[in-house]
Each structure stands twice: as structure tokens, then as C-alpha cells.
Amino acid sequence: MLAAPAGNTYMRCDRMRASTAPGNCLVVFTTSATAFTEGYIKVTLDTEWVSTTNFSTTATNYTVSTAGLPGGVTAMPGVATADQVSGNTIRFPETALANSTTYGFFITGTGLITNPT
């Protein structure tokens, strides 16, 4: 995630089995204690993911939800459907984030096709 320095960061999908649709994927990160300005967050997939085989290059296939987040995770304000996919990086618009806060959202939709092997 490159919008600002982030602390504890992870992405966990509903299903992790290779060559299986991952379902919804939870993205969680903690913002820096340093003040910053942002307008989006970028999620970069590992190199094991292969475009068009494992994930879509169409940004609008990456919808989001903040319903049902785990305890201690704040719904990311203003997070919206992805507006850009570049290489293996997916960009999601969002609004102002507070410092030192753990935020989260689910990547939903049809963007993530199958887990890599």
C-alpha cells in the first residue's frame, strides 16, 4: 500500500486454496502516526498472481464493502470501487484517514478470479 507509510498490513481472502475463486478479500492496515494527505489506497498483488488468469485488469470489477469487519477494525471512510488497475496494482479511491488508526474493507466483485498456485 503506497498512499502513505502503513504499519500492520494484511490481506486475507475467504478461500486460500490454489486455483479456486478467493471470494471476498479483507484488506486491513494501520495508518502512520505522521500526518498525511491521501485520496486513494493501492493494493499490490504478489508476483504469483497473473493478470487475466488470476485477476481482472478491469477496475470496475473490484467492488468494495465495509460490512462485517472484524472487531478493532474501523470501516475505511469513502472507500469506493477501484478506479484503476496498473500491472498488478489495484487503486481504490477513499477519503481522509485519521493517523494511527486500523482501517479495513473487503474487496468484492469479480476482479479476483482464482488464487495462484
Residue frames as a rotation matrix with the C-alpha (Angstrom) as fourth column:
MET 1
0.590 0.807 0.000 0.00
0.807 -0.590 0.000 0.00
0.000 0.000 -1.000 0.00
LEU 2
-0.355 -0.897 0.262 1.67
0.924 -0.380 -0.048 3.15
0.143 0.225 0.964 -1.16
ALA 3
0.474 0.588 0.655 -0.67
0.497 -0.793 0.352 6.07
0.727 0.159 -0.669 -0.38
ALA 4
0.429 -0.417 0.802 1.25
-0.770 -0.632 0.083 6.71
0.472 -0.653 -0.592 2.87
PRO 5
-0.689 -0.692 -0.216 3.52
-0.449 0.641 -0.623 4.71
0.569 -0.332 -0.752 5.12
ALA 6
0.467 0.884 -0.001 1.45
-0.619 0.328 0.713 1.96
0.631 -0.332 0.701 6.73
GLY 7
-0.340 -0.514 0.788 2.07
-0.918 0.363 -0.159 -0.17
-0.205 -0.777 -0.595 9.79
ASN 8
-0.616 0.172 0.769 0.44
-0.043 0.967 -0.251 -3.57
-0.787 -0.187 -0.588 10.33
THR 9
-0.111 0.519 -0.848 -0.94
-0.955 -0.292 -0.054 -4.55
-0.276 0.804 0.528 6.91
TYR 10
-0.815 -0.166 0.555 -2.54
-0.037 0.971 0.236 -7.73
-0.578 0.171 -0.798 5.57
MET 11
-0.207 0.768 -0.606 -4.98
-0.969 -0.077 0.234 -9.14
0.132 0.636 0.760 3.04
ARG 12
-0.835 0.022 0.549 -6.97
-0.178 0.934 -0.308 -12.31
-0.520 -0.356 -0.777 3.82
CYS 13
-0.535 0.645 -0.545 -9.37
-0.722 -0.015 0.692 -13.96
0.438 0.764 0.474 1.39
ASP 14
0.348 0.795 0.497 -12.35
-0.922 0.387 0.027 -16.19
-0.171 -0.467 0.867 2.20
ARG 15
0.940 -0.062 0.336 -10.73
0.110 0.986 -0.126 -19.12
-0.323 0.155 0.934 0.38
MET 16
0.314 -0.920 -0.233 -6.99
-0.745 -0.391 0.541 -19.72
-0.589 0.003 -0.808 0.01
ARG 17
0.282 -0.188 0.941 -6.96
0.286 0.953 0.105 -22.99
-0.916 0.239 0.322 -1.96
ALA 18
-0.681 -0.634 -0.366 -4.92
-0.202 -0.318 0.926 -22.79
-0.704 0.705 0.089 -5.19
SER 19
-0.970 0.241 -0.017 -6.87
0.013 0.123 0.992 -22.44
0.242 0.963 -0.122 -8.45
THR 20
-0.209 0.922 -0.327 -10.06
0.976 0.218 -0.009 -21.61
0.063 -0.321 -0.945 -6.51
ALA 21
0.122 0.328 0.937 -12.00
0.267 -0.920 0.287 -18.34
0.956 0.215 -0.200 -6.55
PRO 22
-0.779 -0.590 -0.213 -10.85
0.351 -0.130 -0.927 -16.41
0.519 -0.797 0.308 -3.47
GLY 23
0.231 0.902 -0.366 -14.26
0.937 -0.104 0.334 -14.92
0.263 -0.420 -0.869 -2.63
ASN 24
0.890 0.096 0.446 -14.20
-0.001 -0.978 0.211 -11.66
0.457 -0.188 -0.870 -0.67
CYS 25
0.022 -0.951 -0.309 -10.78
0.794 0.204 -0.572 -10.47
0.607 -0.233 0.760 0.47
LEU 26
0.897 0.254 -0.362 -10.31
0.439 -0.606 0.663 -8.46
-0.051 -0.754 -0.655 3.65
VAL 27
-0.003 -0.881 0.473 -7.71
0.532 -0.401 -0.745 -5.68
0.847 0.250 0.470 3.48
VAL 28
0.899 0.222 -0.377 -6.54
0.436 -0.376 0.818 -4.28
0.040 -0.900 -0.435 6.84
PHE 29
-0.087 -0.951 0.295 -3.87
0.681 -0.273 -0.680 -1.67
0.727 0.142 0.672 7.53
THR 30
0.493 0.130 -0.860 -2.85
0.789 -0.483 0.379 0.77
-0.366 -0.866 -0.340 10.24
THR 31
0.757 -0.166 0.632 -2.09
0.292 -0.779 -0.555 4.35
0.585 0.604 -0.541 9.27
SER 32
-0.278 -0.959 -0.063 1.10
0.672 -0.147 -0.726 6.11
0.686 -0.244 0.685 10.27
ALA 33
0.181 0.240 -0.954 1.30
0.904 -0.422 0.066 8.42
-0.387 -0.874 -0.293 13.29
THR 34
-0.770 -0.531 -0.354 2.56
0.316 -0.799 0.512 11.10
-0.555 0.282 0.783 10.89
ALA 35
0.212 0.858 -0.467 0.01
-0.119 -0.452 -0.884 13.44
-0.970 0.243 0.007 9.27
PHE 36
-0.860 -0.428 0.278 -0.51
0.211 0.198 0.957 12.79
-0.465 0.882 -0.080 5.55
THR 37
-0.058 0.827 -0.559 -2.91
-0.733 -0.415 -0.538 13.58
-0.677 0.378 0.631 2.72
GLU 38
-0.876 -0.192 0.442 -4.37
0.082 0.844 0.530 10.83
-0.474 0.501 -0.724 0.57
GLY 39
-0.213 0.841 -0.497 -7.09
-0.920 -0.344 -0.188 10.24
-0.329 0.417 0.847 -1.98
TYR 40
0.633 0.368 -0.681 -6.67
-0.601 0.788 -0.134 6.56
0.487 0.494 0.720 -2.69
ILE 41
0.191 -0.582 0.790 -5.10
-0.641 0.536 0.550 3.34
-0.744 -0.611 -0.271 -1.49
LYS 42
0.177 -0.223 -0.959 -3.19
-0.886 0.388 -0.253 0.93
0.428 0.894 -0.129 -3.71
VAL 43
0.523 -0.015 0.852 -3.25
-0.446 0.847 0.289 -2.83
-0.726 -0.532 0.436 -3.20
THR 44
0.027 -0.614 -0.789 -0.40
-0.983 0.127 -0.132 -4.61
0.181 0.779 -0.600 -4.96
LEU 45
0.925 0.335 0.179 -0.75
-0.352 0.933 0.076 -8.35
-0.142 -0.133 0.981 -5.58
ASP 46
0.127 -0.906 0.403 2.30
-0.289 0.355 0.889 -10.63
-0.949 -0.229 -0.217 -5.31
THR 47
-0.381 -0.409 -0.829 4.05
-0.886 -0.094 0.454 -11.74
-0.264 0.908 -0.327 -8.47
GLU 48
-0.869 0.109 0.482 2.40
0.124 0.992 0.000 -15.18
-0.478 0.059 -0.876 -8.23
TRP 49
0.214 0.973 -0.091 -0.83
0.232 -0.141 -0.963 -13.55
-0.949 0.185 -0.255 -9.44
VAL 50
-0.809 -0.431 0.399 -1.06
0.456 -0.033 0.889 -13.44
-0.370 0.902 0.223 -13.23
SER 51
-0.516 0.607 -0.605 -3.20
-0.547 -0.776 -0.313 -10.82
-0.659 0.170 0.733 -14.98
THR 52
-0.123 0.703 -0.701 -6.30
-0.968 0.069 0.240 -12.14
0.217 0.708 0.672 -16.83
THR 53
-0.348 0.011 -0.937 -5.72
0.003 1.000 0.011 -15.64
0.938 0.001 -0.348 -15.38
ASN 54
-0.484 0.056 -0.873 -5.95
0.831 0.343 -0.438 -14.83
0.275 -0.938 -0.213 -11.68
PHE 55
-0.208 0.442 -0.872 -7.20
0.531 -0.698 -0.480 -11.24
-0.821 -0.563 -0.089 -11.64
SER 56
0.508 0.557 0.657 -9.04
0.857 -0.253 -0.449 -8.84
-0.084 0.791 -0.606 -13.89
THR 57
-0.692 -0.720 0.044 -7.49
0.717 -0.679 0.159 -5.76
-0.085 0.142 0.986 -15.48
THR 58
-0.186 0.732 0.656 -10.91
0.341 -0.578 0.741 -4.04
0.922 0.362 -0.142 -15.43
ALA 59
-0.910 -0.309 0.275 -11.02
-0.103 -0.474 -0.875 -1.68
0.401 -0.825 0.399 -12.44
THR 60
-0.275 0.889 0.365 -14.81
-0.911 -0.362 0.195 -1.70
0.306 -0.279 0.910 -12.06
ASN 61
0.224 0.300 -0.927 -14.71
-0.083 0.954 0.289 -5.45
0.971 0.012 0.239 -11.35
TYR 62
-0.600 -0.510 -0.617 -13.26
0.598 0.226 -0.769 -4.60
0.531 -0.830 0.170 -7.91
THR 63
0.296 0.752 0.589 -16.20
-0.127 -0.580 0.805 -3.51
0.947 -0.313 -0.077 -5.79
VAL 64
-0.781 -0.624 -0.003 -15.90
-0.016 0.025 -1.000 -2.98
0.624 -0.781 -0.030 -2.03
SER 65
0.485 0.869 -0.094 -17.81
0.142 0.028 0.990 -3.41
0.863 -0.494 -0.110 1.22
THR 66
-0.586 -0.630 0.511 -17.18
-0.449 -0.273 -0.851 -2.39
0.675 -0.727 -0.123 4.82
ALA 67
0.450 0.824 0.344 -19.97
-0.812 0.217 0.541 -4.55
0.371 -0.523 0.767 6.31
GLY 68
0.983 0.091 -0.161 -18.94
-0.021 0.919 0.394 -7.25
0.184 -0.384 0.905 8.78
LEU 69
0.168 -0.980 0.111 -15.41
-0.389 -0.169 -0.906 -6.09
0.906 0.109 -0.409 9.58
PRO 70
0.077 -0.198 -0.977 -13.67
0.717 0.692 -0.083 -7.83
0.692 -0.695 0.195 12.49
GLY 71
0.885 0.258 -0.387 -13.55
0.465 -0.512 0.723 -6.19
-0.012 -0.820 -0.573 15.91
GLY 72
0.263 -0.809 -0.526 -10.97
0.393 -0.408 0.824 -3.43
-0.881 -0.424 0.211 16.29
VAL 73
-0.704 -0.443 0.555 -11.06
0.671 -0.162 0.723 -2.56
-0.231 0.882 0.411 12.57
THR 74
-0.188 0.589 -0.786 -12.62
-0.035 -0.804 -0.594 0.76
-0.982 -0.084 0.172 11.50
ALA 75
0.487 0.431 0.760 -14.54
0.752 0.235 -0.615 0.93
-0.444 0.871 -0.210 8.22
MET 76
-0.629 -0.773 0.078 -12.38
0.676 -0.495 0.545 2.79
-0.383 0.396 0.835 5.71
PRO 77
0.070 0.732 -0.678 -14.12
0.177 -0.678 -0.714 6.11
-0.982 -0.070 -0.177 5.02
GLY 78
0.396 0.243 -0.886 -15.23
-0.652 -0.605 -0.457 6.78
-0.647 0.758 -0.081 1.48
VAL 79
-0.684 -0.651 0.329 -13.68
-0.225 0.617 0.754 3.63
-0.694 0.441 -0.569 0.01
ALA 80
0.391 0.810 -0.438 -15.18
-0.660 -0.086 -0.747 3.01
-0.642 0.581 0.500 -3.42
THR 81
0.858 -0.004 0.514 -14.98
0.329 0.772 -0.544 0.66
-0.395 0.636 0.663 -6.41
ALA 82
-0.111 -0.993 0.029 -11.49
0.577 -0.041 0.816 0.59
-0.809 0.108 0.577 -7.88
ASP 83
0.776 0.360 -0.519 -10.77
-0.135 -0.708 -0.694 3.27
-0.616 0.608 -0.500 -10.46
GLN 84
0.433 -0.689 -0.580 -7.51
-0.872 -0.159 -0.462 1.92
0.226 0.707 -0.670 -11.89
VAL 85
0.796 -0.381 0.469 -5.56
0.155 0.879 0.451 -1.30
-0.585 -0.286 0.759 -12.41
SER 86
0.638 -0.688 -0.346 -1.93
-0.726 -0.388 -0.567 -0.93
0.256 0.613 -0.747 -13.44
GLY 87
-0.495 -0.774 -0.394 0.22
-0.584 0.633 -0.508 -4.04
0.643 -0.021 -0.766 -13.68
ASN 88
-0.292 0.374 -0.880 -0.61
0.564 0.811 0.157 -5.97
0.772 -0.450 -0.448 -10.51
THR 89
-0.926 -0.028 -0.377 -1.69
0.327 -0.559 -0.762 -2.87
-0.190 -0.829 0.527 -8.53
ILE 90
-0.103 0.967 0.231 -5.36
0.815 -0.051 0.577 -2.04
0.570 0.248 -0.783 -7.90
ARG 91
-0.956 -0.260 0.137 -6.24
0.162 -0.855 -0.493 1.52
0.245 -0.449 0.859 -6.84
PHE 92
-0.045 0.954 -0.297 -9.26
0.938 0.143 0.315 2.32
0.342 -0.264 -0.902 -4.64
PRO 93
-0.314 0.010 0.949 -10.45
-0.062 -0.998 -0.010 5.90
0.947 -0.062 0.314 -4.04
GLU 94
0.049 0.357 -0.933 -11.04
0.955 0.257 0.149 6.86
0.293 -0.898 -0.329 -0.41
THR 95
0.631 0.190 0.752 -11.46
0.035 -0.975 0.217 9.95
0.775 -0.111 -0.622 1.76
ALA 96
0.014 -0.732 0.682 -9.42
-0.697 -0.496 -0.518 11.40
0.717 -0.467 -0.517 4.62
LEU 97
0.420 -0.007 -0.908 -7.98
0.439 0.877 0.196 8.91
0.794 -0.481 0.371 7.08
ALA 98
0.879 -0.133 0.457 -7.03
-0.453 -0.526 0.719 9.57
0.145 -0.840 -0.523 10.71
ASN 99
-0.114 -0.988 -0.105 -3.50
-0.736 0.155 -0.658 8.94
0.667 0.002 -0.745 11.97
SER 100
-0.866 -0.432 0.253 -2.69
-0.486 0.600 -0.636 5.77
0.123 -0.674 -0.729 13.94
THR 101
0.046 0.951 0.307 -5.97
-0.820 0.212 -0.531 4.04
-0.570 -0.227 0.789 13.06
THR 102
-0.844 -0.240 0.479 -6.57
0.002 0.892 0.452 0.47
-0.536 0.383 -0.753 11.89
TYR 103
-0.070 0.794 -0.604 -8.84
-0.861 -0.354 -0.365 0.54
-0.504 0.494 0.708 8.82
GLY 104
-0.765 -0.188 0.616 -10.31
0.086 0.918 0.387 -2.19
-0.638 0.349 -0.686 6.69
PHE 105
0.094 0.813 -0.575 -12.54
-0.887 -0.194 -0.420 -3.05
-0.453 0.549 0.702 3.75
PHE 106
0.026 -0.001 1.000 -13.46
0.216 0.976 -0.004 -6.09
-0.976 0.216 0.026 1.71
ILE 107
-0.664 -0.155 -0.732 -12.60
-0.697 -0.226 0.680 -6.42
-0.271 0.962 0.042 -1.98
THR 108
-0.034 0.754 0.656 -15.71
0.021 0.657 -0.754 -7.96
-0.999 -0.012 -0.039 -3.52
GLY 109
0.481 0.314 -0.819 -16.95
-0.747 -0.341 -0.570 -8.41
-0.459 0.886 0.071 -7.08
THR 110
0.948 -0.018 0.317 -15.38
0.175 0.863 -0.474 -10.41
-0.265 0.505 0.822 -9.88
GLY 111
0.670 -0.727 -0.151 -11.90
-0.717 -0.582 -0.383 -8.84
0.191 0.365 -0.911 -10.01
LEU 112
-0.400 -0.791 0.463 -10.06
-0.863 0.495 0.100 -11.60
-0.308 -0.359 -0.881 -8.18
ILE 113
0.229 0.544 -0.808 -10.71
-0.871 0.484 0.079 -14.65
0.434 0.686 0.584 -10.36
THR 114
0.847 -0.017 -0.531 -8.63
0.165 0.959 0.231 -17.56
0.506 -0.283 0.815 -8.97
ASN 115
0.740 -0.646 0.189 -5.94
-0.397 -0.191 0.898 -17.96
-0.543 -0.739 -0.398 -6.34
PRO 116
0.266 -0.730 -0.629 -2.49
-0.872 0.097 -0.480 -18.57
0.411 0.676 -0.611 -7.77
THR 117
0.786 -0.053 -0.616 -0.85
0.140 0.986 0.093 -21.96
0.602 -0.159 0.782 -7.37
